Amino acid sequence: MRWIALFLLMLMLPFDSPAQEQETGELVVAYGLFDLRKHTIPDIRMEYRSGRKMGAVRPIAGAMLTTQRSNYVYLGVNYDLALTQILTISLNVAAGAYHRGAGKELGGLLEFRSGIDVWIQWNPRIWMGWSFHHLSNASIYSYNPGVETLMYSLSIRDLF
């Protein structure tokens, strides 16, 4: 249920943040660690963040793949908060489908992701950052171990 509260909070955030002025989409590619608490393995992620806003948030769509062939595809929303001209924090929530592959059992097909990204501008089109996300089923299934991911991310803007 925390993901619902985070989503509602994001909708109530101010609409006039400088980071909200983005008009073009961006592609995020990330590499990092899946399941920080127990059996940590490498994973990769690719995500599209729309330039169009729905209130204070932007739609996102993405996919994640681990080295044990677990995968997760999702849709959600993202809120950007510019702290300075070169430092931005992004909050995001998503819902999606998880396939275990040879990896960790998360309890069911429907899983929710919530997280935070910290971005530093490298040049006008490239931002570098770190992403931390929690992935779980919000206890809609009887088994809900949840996992955390920590990833190094690159955001390529003005592509779309």
Secondary structure, DSSP 8 states (H G I E B T S, - for coil): -HHHHHHHHHHHS-S--GGGG--S-EEEEEEEEE-SSSS-EEEEEEEEE-SS-BTTBEEEEEEEEETTS-EEEEEEEEEEEESSSSEEEEEEEEEEEEE-TTS---SSSEEEEEEEEEEEESSSSEEEEEEEEEEE-TTSSS----EEEEEEEEEEES--
